[in-house]
Each structure stands twice: as C-alpha cells, then as structure tokens.
Amino acid sequence: MRTTPDGRLIVGGEDEDIDLPSYRARSIAHKTARLIAKAEKLIPGLEFTLSRQWTGAFGESEDGLPIIDRVPDMPNCIAVMGFGGNGTIYSKIASEIVPTLLRGRPDKDADIFRFR
C-alpha cells in the first residue's frame, strides 16, 4: 500500500503465477474485494470509495534479473527490461548503466544485466 500526494490510497497484491487474460478478467472483482478487506483490517475505521481497479501480467526473466544491455545485431539499440514489481529499482540501475554504454565505457555492474 502507498498513498498519493492527493490523499488517495493505492493497494496492490494478490499476485499469482497464472498468466491468462481470461483468468485475470474473471478474478478482478474477487481480488479487489480481498484487497479492500485487507486494507480495512490494516487500517481500522478506514472509509474510502473505490475509484479504479486493474490487473495485469508481469514478465520475469529466468534468473529474476533485468536485462540492461545493447541489443544483439542492433548496434544503435539498448534494451532496458526491468521485470515485475522491482522495475522501479531496475530503472535506477539502468539510469547508471545506460549512459556508460552510450559513451562506450565499461560499467562495473553491466555484466550482471547482459542478455543471457
């Protein structure tokens, strides 16, 4: 959970390993109700009105790490693929690695995030 600058509450979770659009569509109402119940339990007396709900798929690499690297066979293209809920953290890492790649310099962490 987190709040927004204008006082709204964003609640997320109920992730699953099922990646079927039809399942996500069928389960959104049930998952929304569960998230509301959890928020109300964590913050007793909470009164709010649901304004939006959404569901989506998350990508993930086999080792759980992002890919931040030049795209093979595309010399002018750099990929930044930060998967899952850690995408914000991975974008910070990418903001440090990509400029060094653009300048043609080595980066001490770049090997960790190469295409595999």
LUMVOMAR-566631 format. One record per residue (C-alpha): residue number from 0; residue in one letter; x, y, z. Coordinates in Angstrom, 2 decimals. Example, Ala and Ser with C-alpha at 12.3 -4.5 7.8 and 13.67 -1.06 7.14 Angstrom:
BEGIN
<pt pos="0" code="A" xx="12.30" yy="-4.50" zz="7.80"/>
<pt pos="1" code="S" xx="13.67" yy="-1.06" zz="7.14"/>
END
This chain:
BEGIN
<pt pos="0" code="M" xx="0.00" yy="0.00" zz="0.00"/>
<pt pos="1" code="R" xx="1.00" yy="3.58" zz="-0.51"/>
<pt pos="2" code="T" xx="-0.64" yy="6.96" zz="-0.62"/>
<pt pos="3" code="T" xx="-0.64" yy="9.55" zz="-3.37"/>
<pt pos="4" code="P" xx="0.09" yy="13.27" zz="-2.91"/>
<pt pos="5" code="D" xx="-3.63" yy="14.00" zz="-3.16"/>
<pt pos="6" code="G" xx="-4.51" yy="11.61" zz="-0.30"/>
<pt pos="7" code="R" xx="-5.60" yy="8.54" zz="-2.24"/>
<pt pos="8" code="L" xx="-4.61" yy="5.04" zz="-1.15"/>
<pt pos="9" code="I" xx="-3.18" yy="2.58" zz="-3.66"/>
<pt pos="10" code="V" xx="-3.46" yy="-1.06" zz="-2.60"/>
<pt pos="11" code="G" xx="-1.94" yy="-3.90" zz="-4.57"/>
<pt pos="12" code="G" xx="-1.16" yy="-7.55" zz="-4.36"/>
<pt pos="13" code="E" xx="-2.91" yy="-10.87" zz="-4.87"/>
<pt pos="14" code="D" xx="-0.28" yy="-11.81" zz="-7.47"/>
<pt pos="15" code="E" xx="-0.41" yy="-15.29" zz="-8.95"/>
<pt pos="16" code="D" xx="1.61" yy="-17.37" zz="-11.37"/>
<pt pos="17" code="I" xx="-1.30" yy="-17.67" zz="-13.80"/>
<pt pos="18" code="D" xx="-0.87" yy="-15.65" zz="-17.00"/>
<pt pos="19" code="L" xx="-4.21" yy="-15.93" zz="-18.76"/>
<pt pos="20" code="P" xx="-6.12" yy="-12.77" zz="-19.71"/>
<pt pos="21" code="S" xx="-9.42" yy="-14.58" zz="-19.26"/>
<pt pos="22" code="Y" xx="-8.48" yy="-15.60" zz="-15.71"/>
<pt pos="23" code="R" xx="-7.42" yy="-12.05" zz="-14.83"/>
<pt pos="24" code="A" xx="-10.74" yy="-10.72" zz="-16.13"/>
<pt pos="25" code="R" xx="-12.73" yy="-13.29" zz="-14.14"/>
<pt pos="26" code="S" xx="-10.79" yy="-12.78" zz="-10.91"/>
<pt pos="27" code="I" xx="-10.52" yy="-8.99" zz="-10.67"/>
<pt pos="28" code="A" xx="-13.72" yy="-8.45" zz="-8.65"/>
<pt pos="29" code="H" xx="-12.82" yy="-11.16" zz="-6.13"/>
<pt pos="30" code="K" xx="-9.23" yy="-9.93" zz="-5.78"/>
<pt pos="31" code="T" xx="-10.39" yy="-6.33" zz="-5.41"/>
<pt pos="32" code="A" xx="-12.72" yy="-7.35" zz="-2.59"/>
<pt pos="33" code="R" xx="-9.87" yy="-9.22" zz="-0.86"/>
<pt pos="34" code="L" xx="-7.56" yy="-6.21" zz="-1.14"/>
<pt pos="35" code="I" xx="-10.23" yy="-3.90" zz="0.28"/>
<pt pos="36" code="A" xx="-10.77" yy="-6.30" zz="3.20"/>
<pt pos="37" code="K" xx="-7.02" yy="-6.41" zz="3.89"/>
<pt pos="38" code="A" xx="-6.74" yy="-2.61" zz="3.78"/>
<pt pos="39" code="E" xx="-9.69" yy="-2.22" zz="6.16"/>
<pt pos="40" code="K" xx="-8.13" yy="-4.74" zz="8.57"/>
<pt pos="41" code="L" xx="-4.75" yy="-2.97" zz="8.49"/>
<pt pos="42" code="I" xx="-6.30" yy="0.48" zz="8.93"/>
<pt pos="43" code="P" xx="-9.38" yy="0.13" zz="11.16"/>
<pt pos="44" code="G" xx="-12.01" yy="2.78" zz="10.56"/>
<pt pos="45" code="L" xx="-10.81" yy="3.38" zz="7.03"/>
<pt pos="46" code="E" xx="-13.57" yy="4.73" zz="4.84"/>
<pt pos="47" code="F" xx="-12.90" yy="5.03" zz="1.15"/>
<pt pos="48" code="T" xx="-14.54" yy="4.75" zz="-2.21"/>
<pt pos="49" code="L" xx="-13.04" yy="2.51" zz="-4.86"/>
<pt pos="50" code="S" xx="-12.20" yy="4.60" zz="-7.91"/>
<pt pos="51" code="R" xx="-10.16" yy="2.20" zz="-10.04"/>
<pt pos="52" code="Q" xx="-9.14" yy="-1.42" zz="-10.22"/>
<pt pos="53" code="W" xx="-6.83" yy="-3.16" zz="-12.62"/>
<pt pos="54" code="T" xx="-4.99" yy="-6.37" zz="-13.22"/>
<pt pos="55" code="G" xx="-2.07" yy="-7.18" zz="-15.43"/>
<pt pos="56" code="A" xx="0.65" yy="-9.62" zz="-16.29"/>
<pt pos="57" code="F" xx="4.21" yy="-9.33" zz="-15.06"/>
<pt pos="58" code="G" xx="7.17" yy="-10.56" zz="-17.04"/>
<pt pos="59" code="E" xx="10.10" yy="-12.24" zz="-15.37"/>
<pt pos="60" code="S" xx="13.48" yy="-13.47" zz="-16.52"/>
<pt pos="61" code="E" xx="14.65" yy="-16.96" zz="-15.57"/>
<pt pos="62" code="D" xx="17.12" yy="-15.60" zz="-13.00"/>
<pt pos="63" code="G" xx="14.88" yy="-12.76" zz="-11.81"/>
<pt pos="64" code="L" xx="17.27" yy="-10.04" zz="-13.00"/>
<pt pos="65" code="P" xx="16.54" yy="-7.33" zz="-15.55"/>
<pt pos="66" code="I" xx="18.23" yy="-7.00" zz="-18.90"/>
<pt pos="67" code="I" xx="20.13" yy="-3.75" zz="-19.40"/>
<pt pos="68" code="D" xx="22.29" yy="-4.15" zz="-22.48"/>
<pt pos="69" code="R" xx="22.87" yy="-3.42" zz="-26.12"/>
<pt pos="70" code="V" xx="20.51" yy="-5.49" zz="-28.26"/>
<pt pos="71" code="P" xx="22.42" yy="-8.13" zz="-30.26"/>
<pt pos="72" code="D" xx="22.51" yy="-7.39" zz="-34.01"/>
<pt pos="73" code="M" xx="21.01" yy="-3.90" zz="-33.42"/>
<pt pos="74" code="P" xx="24.03" yy="-1.64" zz="-32.90"/>
<pt pos="75" code="N" xx="22.04" yy="1.51" zz="-32.06"/>
<pt pos="76" code="C" xx="19.57" yy="-0.07" zz="-29.65"/>
<pt pos="77" code="I" xx="19.84" yy="-0.53" zz="-25.89"/>
<pt pos="78" code="A" xx="17.20" yy="-2.55" zz="-24.05"/>
<pt pos="79" code="V" xx="16.09" yy="-1.83" zz="-20.50"/>
<pt pos="80" code="M" xx="13.75" yy="-4.57" zz="-19.38"/>
<pt pos="81" code="G" xx="13.08" yy="-4.39" zz="-15.66"/>
<pt pos="82" code="F" xx="10.55" yy="-7.05" zz="-14.89"/>
<pt pos="83" code="G" xx="7.92" yy="-7.34" zz="-12.18"/>
<pt pos="84" code="G" xx="7.48" yy="-5.17" zz="-9.14"/>
<pt pos="85" code="N" xx="11.17" yy="-4.28" zz="-8.98"/>
<pt pos="86" code="G" xx="11.02" yy="-2.29" zz="-12.20"/>
<pt pos="87" code="T" xx="11.43" yy="0.99" zz="-10.35"/>
<pt pos="88" code="I" xx="14.65" yy="-0.21" zz="-8.73"/>
<pt pos="89" code="Y" xx="15.89" yy="-1.62" zz="-12.02"/>
<pt pos="90" code="S" xx="15.22" yy="1.68" zz="-13.78"/>
<pt pos="91" code="K" xx="17.53" yy="3.38" zz="-11.26"/>
<pt pos="92" code="I" xx="20.25" yy="0.83" zz="-12.02"/>
<pt pos="93" code="A" xx="19.63" yy="1.34" zz="-15.76"/>
<pt pos="94" code="S" xx="19.97" yy="5.10" zz="-15.33"/>
<pt pos="95" code="E" xx="23.53" yy="4.47" zz="-14.17"/>
<pt pos="96" code="I" xx="24.49" yy="1.78" zz="-16.72"/>
<pt pos="97" code="V" xx="22.94" yy="3.14" zz="-19.94"/>
<pt pos="98" code="P" xx="24.96" yy="6.38" zz="-20.05"/>
<pt pos="99" code="T" xx="28.18" yy="4.39" zz="-19.79"/>
<pt pos="100" code="L" xx="27.03" yy="2.10" zz="-22.60"/>
<pt pos="101" code="L" xx="26.19" yy="5.12" zz="-24.74"/>
<pt pos="102" code="R" xx="29.66" yy="6.54" zz="-24.14"/>
<pt pos="103" code="G" xx="31.29" yy="3.19" zz="-24.96"/>
<pt pos="104" code="R" xx="32.78" yy="2.91" zz="-21.49"/>
<pt pos="105" code="P" xx="32.79" yy="-0.16" zz="-19.25"/>
<pt pos="106" code="D" xx="30.43" yy="-0.27" zz="-16.29"/>
<pt pos="107" code="K" xx="31.32" yy="-2.30" zz="-13.21"/>
<pt pos="108" code="D" xx="27.79" yy="-3.79" zz="-12.96"/>
<pt pos="109" code="A" xx="26.90" yy="-4.17" zz="-16.64"/>
<pt pos="110" code="D" xx="27.89" yy="-7.84" zz="-16.89"/>
<pt pos="111" code="I" xx="25.25" yy="-8.77" zz="-14.31"/>
<pt pos="112" code="F" xx="22.47" yy="-7.46" zz="-16.57"/>
<pt pos="113" code="R" xx="23.64" yy="-8.60" zz="-20.02"/>
<pt pos="114" code="F" xx="21.42" yy="-10.55" zz="-22.42"/>
<pt pos="115" code="R" xx="21.55" yy="-14.21" zz="-21.40"/>
END
